[in-house]
Structure formats: C-alpha cells, structure tokens
Amino acid sequence: MALASGGEKMKSRILWTVGLVSLIVLTMPLASALTTAPAADGYTHVTSSSECLPYITYPHEVSVTLGSSPDTLRVPMNIKWFDERTASSPQIKHHFQMTTTYGGSPVMDSRDKYTTGGMPWPQTDNFYIDVPGVTRNTNIWIIYSVSVIHVQSGVVLCSVDNSGEWPQVTFYLN
C-alpha cells in the first residue's frame, strides 16, 4: 500500500507541475516579432567653413517579408560624418533623421554628431526606427534626411533628403 500511495503522490505532483507550467505558458504575452528592412546610409563630409557634401543611399521599392502580421518593422540607417576643417573650427552639427507615418502614427528618430574640424578620418555609427503594427500587403514610405548646420548661427551649410522624390523610398510588406 505504501508503494501505491507514494506512486499516487508522485503522479499527482507531476500532473500539478505540468498544469502549472501550462497555465504559465498560456498566460504569457505573445512575443512580438521583429523584421529588419534594408539599411540606408547617410554621409556628411565638410571640407571648409562653407563647403560640404551630404549624401544618402537608400533602397528603392524593396519587398520585405514580415515574420508575422502584425509585426514591428525595424528600419536602420548607417551614418558617417567627416570634418576636414582645421582643428578648433566653429562647432557644426551633422544631423541624420528618418521619418514615417504608418497607420496614422508618426515615427521619427535622429542622431546629431558635433565636430570642430581636424578629423583625420570619418566617424561611423548607426541607429534605427521601429515601426510597430505593420501588416502584410501594405506599404510604408520612409523619408531620410542628412544636413550639416552651424551650431552658433543655425545656418544650414548643406542638406539633402528624399522627400521630393516620387516614388519615395517604399517598402512593400509581404
């Protein structure tokens, strides 16, 4: 009898443990998926106090296969900035930005890098925006912008974006 009683207790504990684990798993929030779009590249190159080159390369009309629907779409941007002016020049801001609106909600992020000249080579970084709630069989348009601004006067030394292009950068979400 003791063996049967001990076996029943063990079986009861196992069933209780399985039930508890099942309950925990069922009540856990579903993990949201994350799909990454192809990256854009933003670049600024300052050669003098009045000359600079802003540049953006970005994907055009790209099909992106979502991991789930809805999903979160991560849109990355690699950035590079270079300031060849003489060291201790007036401070300038290298501004990199991405903007979109999806489902009526605006999403934007930017990075600012400050330099005072004397850079022997470009510096690099990256950032991204996460657009939540994207669904299959829709499109999303991204506006990328790059500019160089004199910090003290606020004068834009150079600037470029894709807002005037048609079609703008489009990701087709499958």
N, C-alpha and C positions, 0 to 999 in steps of 0.2 A: 503494500500500500504506500509506503513512504516513497518508493521509486515513482509510482504513478502520480502521486501528489507533487513531487518535485518536478516531474516532467510537465505536468499541467501548469505549474507556476512558470516554468521556463517558456512554454508555448504562449502563455498569457503575456509575459514580458516582451517577447518577440513581436506579437501582434500589436501590443500597445506602442512599441517603438516604431514599427512600420506605420501605424496610424498617425502617430505624432509627426514623423518625417513627412508623410504625405500631406498632412494639414499645413505644415510649414511651407512646403513647396507650392501648394495651391494658393496660399495667401501672399506669396512673394509677388512684388510688382514685376511685370514683364520687363525684361531688359530691352531698352530701345536700341535699335540698330544704328549704325553709322556708316555712311557711304562717302568716300572721298572723291571729289571731282579732280580733273587735271589742274595742275597749278599754273598760275600766271607768274610772270617775272617783271618786277619793277626796278628801274635803274635810274640813278641820277649821277651826273658827272659834272662837277663845277671846275672850270678851267681858269676863270678870272672873276673879279667882282661883278662883272656884267655879262658873263657868258656861261651858259650851262646847257647840258643836254639831258632832257628827261626822256625815258624810253619805257615802253610796256610791250611785252609779248604775252599773248594770251591765246587760249584755244578758241576756235570758232566752231559753232554748230556741232557740239560733241554729244553723242549719246552716252548716257550714264545709266548703268543698270543698278537699280536700288536693291539693297539687301532685303528690304521688306517695304510694305506700303501700309501706313505711312512710315517715313524714315527721316533721319536727320542727314542733311547733305553738308559735308564739310568742304568749304571752298578755300584752298590755300593760296598764298602769294609769297613767293621768294623775293626778297629785296636786297639791293646792293646800292651803296652810296659811296661817292668818291669826291674829295675836295682837294684839288691841287693848288689852291691859292697859297700864298706864302703863310707860314705859321703865324698865329695870333691875328689873323684877319677878323673882321667883324663876324659875329656868330650868324650862321644861317641854319634854317630848318629844312630837312629833307622829309617831305610828307608823303606817305603811301596810304591809300584808302581803297576799301571795297564796300559797295553798297548794293542792296537789292531790296525788293518788296515781294513777299510771297504770301498769298492768302490774306492780303490786306495788312500784313505786319512788316514794317521796315526792319532790316537787319543791316548794321554797319559796324565796321571796326577800322582802326587806322593805327599806324605806327609813325612816330616822329623821331628822327635822329638829328642831333645837333652837332655841327662841326665848326671849327675855326681855322681850317686850312692845314697845310703841312702833312697831309696824309700820303704815305709812300705807296699805298695800295688800297683798293676798295675794301670796305667792310661789308659783311653779309648778315642777314637774319631772315626770319620768316614769321608769318602769322596767318591766321585763318578766321573765317566767319563760319558759324554753324547755323544752318537754316533748318529749323525744326518743322515737322509735319508735312514734308514734301510727299507727294503721291505719284504713282505711276501714271503714264500717259498725260503728263503736264510738262510745261517748260518753265525755265527760270532764266531771267536775264540778269547779268552782273555788270555793274559799272566799276571799272578800275580807274584810279587816278593817281598821278605822281606829280609832285610840284616841289620847287625849291623857293623858299621865302626868306628875305632878310628879316631877322628877328626884331631888330630895333625899329625899323620903319614899316614893317609889314608889307613891303613891296614884293610882289611875286617876280622872281628872277626868270623862272621858266615853269611851264606846266603842260601836261598832256593828259587826256582821258579819252575814253571811247564812248562818251555819252551822245555824241553827234553821229556816230556810225549807225548804219542800218543795213542789215540787222545788227543789233548789239550782240555781245557775247551771249550765246544761247546754249544752255544745257537742256537736252531732251531727256526727260526722266522716264525710263522704261521699267 
